[in-house]
Amino acid sequence: KYMSPLLSKPKPLHLQVEEFVRAGIESGEFPSGSRLPSTIALAKMTGVSVFTVQTALVRLAKEGLLDRQAKRETYVK
């Protein structure tokens, strides 16, 4: 159900994580109003570091796709 490690593409990893989360939102795997998996869980799903996941989530929050609260859960808008 989840993607294999992201290292197969020539894009920066944080952009690949953004694509992964965006695709999950668009497909309904992460529906509006739902809580995203933790950064640790997303890091395990995607095969990247927690820092890389955090970078991607900050960018998606700036786009208005996510509602992030520091040291708390992240929700899909």
Secondary structure, DSSP 4 states (H G I P E B T S, - for coil): -PPPPSTTSSS-HHHHHHHHHHHHHHHTSS-TTPBPPPHHHHHHHHTS-HHHHHHHHHHHHHTTSEEE-TTS-EEE-
